[in-house]
Amino acid sequence: FRGKPFADAMEYWDNYPVKFHIVDKETGQKVNSSFSYQADAFVNIHQVNAYEENDKIILDVCAFTDGNVFNGFFLKTIQSSECDKYMAGLPKPLVRRYVLPLKLSEDMKPGDDLIKLNNTKATAVLKDAKTIHLEHQPIGNDHLEFPQINYKHYNTKKYRFAYGCSFLRTQF
């Protein structure tokens, strides 16, 4: 990082899955360490919120589907007269919900969806003896970054509203 832009330190491999790690805050130990939680490739800079419900972690993130997002934040780009045009071509973040099961049963078999929640379409499918593949549920259709919630009342709790910034210029 010394003397180099942040983007130069990042690499995006669209053919490698994203891996999720769950750590118990009290013990510092990895939860379900014999399993790998994976999802299709995406870039995540900011999370909206995460909370536990029915022995599952519900995680909402702003996800970019292209690693080129870092290239738009160079000072020379932002100060350029072509900034709006350049930014319009960058990938846009969409809010996604992932659900990670905390309790795993001995009788689960490949192909089983380990999520049994009524309020989500996200899945966590046992791919093989060591891998749980996560499919997200899209939350809305609008681009959102720098998400905020009422943290005083809803941080790590079920919440209803989030707000943030969009990368789209709108004429009023």
C-alpha positions as CSV (number, residue, x, y, z in Angstrom):
1,F,0.0,0.0,0.0
2,R,2.8,2.4,0.6
3,G,2.8,5.1,-2.0
4,K,0.3,3.3,-4.2
5,P,-3.4,3.7,-4.8
6,F,-5.8,1.4,-3.0
7,A,-7.0,0.0,-6.4
8,D,-3.4,-1.2,-7.2
9,A,-3.6,-3.5,-4.1
10,M,-6.8,-5.2,-5.1
11,E,-7.4,-8.0,-7.5
12,Y,-10.8,-9.3,-8.7
13,W,-11.1,-12.9,-9.9
14,D,-14.6,-13.4,-11.3
15,N,-14.1,-17.1,-11.5
16,Y,-13.4,-17.6,-7.8
17,P,-16.1,-17.8,-5.2
18,V,-16.4,-15.3,-2.3
19,K,-15.8,-17.1,1.0
20,F,-17.7,-16.2,4.2
21,H,-16.1,-16.8,7.6
22,I,-18.1,-16.7,10.8
23,V,-16.3,-16.0,14.0
24,D,-17.7,-16.3,17.5
25,K,-17.1,-12.9,19.1
26,E,-16.9,-14.4,22.6
27,T,-14.4,-17.2,21.9
28,G,-12.7,-15.9,18.7
29,Q,-13.2,-19.4,17.2
30,K,-14.4,-20.0,13.7
31,V,-17.9,-21.3,13.6
32,N,-18.5,-24.5,11.5
33,S,-14.8,-24.6,10.6
34,S,-15.2,-27.9,8.8
35,F,-17.4,-26.2,6.2
36,S,-16.8,-23.5,3.6
37,Y,-19.5,-20.9,3.0
38,Q,-19.2,-19.7,-0.6
39,A,-21.1,-17.5,-3.1
40,D,-20.5,-16.5,-6.7
41,A,-17.9,-13.7,-7.1
42,F,-18.8,-10.1,-6.1
43,V,-17.1,-7.1,-4.6
44,N,-18.3,-5.8,-1.3
45,I,-17.1,-2.6,0.3
46,H,-19.9,-1.8,2.7
47,Q,-22.4,-3.9,4.7
48,V,-25.9,-2.7,5.5
49,N,-26.4,-4.8,8.6
50,A,-26.2,-8.4,9.9
51,Y,-28.3,-10.1,12.6
52,E,-29.2,-13.5,13.9
53,E,-32.6,-15.1,13.4
54,N,-33.5,-18.8,14.0
55,D,-29.9,-20.0,14.2
56,K,-29.0,-18.2,11.0
57,I,-27.0,-15.0,10.2
58,I,-28.8,-12.7,7.9
59,L,-26.3,-10.5,6.1
60,D,-27.2,-7.6,3.8
61,V,-24.4,-6.2,1.7
62,C,-23.9,-3.7,-1.2
63,A,-22.5,-5.9,-3.9
64,F,-20.7,-5.0,-7.1
65,T,-20.6,-7.7,-9.8
66,D,-17.4,-6.3,-11.4
67,G,-14.0,-5.6,-9.9
68,N,-13.5,-2.5,-12.0
69,V,-15.3,-0.4,-9.3
70,F,-12.0,0.6,-7.7
71,N,-10.8,2.2,-10.9
72,G,-13.4,5.0,-10.6
73,F,-12.1,6.5,-7.4
74,F,-8.8,7.9,-8.5
75,L,-8.6,11.7,-7.8
76,K,-7.8,12.4,-11.4
77,T,-11.0,10.6,-12.5
78,I,-13.2,12.4,-9.9
79,Q,-11.8,15.8,-10.9
80,S,-12.0,15.2,-14.6
81,S,-14.6,17.0,-16.8
82,E,-15.5,13.4,-18.0
83,C,-16.3,12.2,-14.5
84,D,-20.1,11.8,-15.0
85,K,-19.6,9.9,-18.2
86,Y,-16.9,7.7,-16.6
87,M,-18.9,7.0,-13.5
88,A,-22.0,6.1,-15.5
89,G,-20.0,3.2,-17.0
90,L,-18.8,1.8,-13.7
91,P,-20.6,-1.2,-12.1
92,K,-23.4,-0.3,-9.7
93,P,-23.9,-1.8,-6.3
94,L,-27.1,-3.6,-5.5
95,V,-28.2,-4.7,-2.0
96,R,-28.1,-8.5,-1.5
97,R,-29.2,-10.6,1.4
98,Y,-27.2,-13.7,2.3
99,V,-28.3,-16.2,4.9
100,L,-25.7,-18.3,6.6
101,P,-26.9,-21.3,8.7
102,L,-25.2,-21.6,12.1
103,K,-26.6,-25.0,13.1
104,L,-25.8,-27.8,10.7
105,S,-27.3,-31.3,11.2
106,E,-25.6,-34.6,10.8
107,D,-28.3,-35.9,8.4
108,M,-27.9,-33.2,5.7
109,K,-27.0,-34.3,2.2
110,P,-25.8,-32.7,-1.0
111,G,-28.5,-30.7,-2.6
112,D,-30.3,-29.8,0.7
113,D,-31.3,-26.2,1.2
114,L,-30.3,-25.4,4.8
115,I,-32.5,-22.3,5.0
116,K,-35.9,-22.7,6.4
117,L,-37.1,-19.1,6.8
118,N,-40.4,-17.7,5.4
119,N,-39.2,-14.2,4.9
120,T,-36.3,-14.8,2.4
121,K,-35.7,-16.3,-1.0
122,A,-31.9,-16.7,-0.2
123,T,-30.6,-20.2,-0.1
124,A,-27.7,-22.1,1.4
125,V,-27.4,-25.4,-0.4
126,L,-25.0,-28.1,0.7
127,K,-22.9,-28.6,-2.4
128,D,-20.7,-31.4,-1.1
129,A,-19.4,-32.7,2.2
130,K,-17.4,-29.5,2.9
131,T,-19.1,-26.7,0.9
132,I,-22.3,-24.6,1.5
133,H,-23.2,-22.6,-1.6
134,L,-25.0,-19.3,-0.8
135,E,-27.4,-17.7,-3.3
136,H,-28.5,-14.2,-2.5
137,Q,-31.9,-12.6,-2.4
138,P,-31.9,-9.2,-4.2
139,I,-33.2,-6.4,-1.9
140,G,-34.8,-3.8,-4.2
141,N,-33.7,-2.7,-7.6
142,D,-32.0,0.5,-6.8
143,H,-28.2,1.1,-6.6
144,L,-27.1,1.8,-3.1
145,E,-23.7,2.4,-1.5
146,F,-22.6,3.9,1.9
147,P,-25.6,2.3,3.5
148,Q,-27.0,3.6,6.8
149,I,-29.7,2.3,9.2
150,N,-30.8,3.5,12.6
151,Y,-27.8,2.0,14.3
152,K,-28.8,3.1,17.8
153,H,-31.9,0.9,17.7
154,Y,-31.2,-1.7,14.9
155,N,-27.5,-2.5,14.7
156,T,-27.3,-6.4,14.7
157,K,-31.1,-6.5,14.9
158,K,-33.8,-7.1,12.4
159,Y,-34.6,-3.8,10.7
160,R,-36.9,-2.4,8.0
161,F,-35.3,0.7,6.5
162,A,-31.9,1.5,5.0
163,Y,-30.7,4.5,3.1
164,G,-27.6,5.5,1.3
165,C,-26.1,7.1,-1.8
166,S,-26.8,6.3,-5.5
167,F,-24.3,6.6,-8.3
168,L,-26.9,7.8,-10.7
169,R,-27.4,11.4,-11.5
170,T,-31.1,12.3,-11.7
171,Q,-32.6,15.4,-13.2
172,F,-35.5,17.0,-11.3
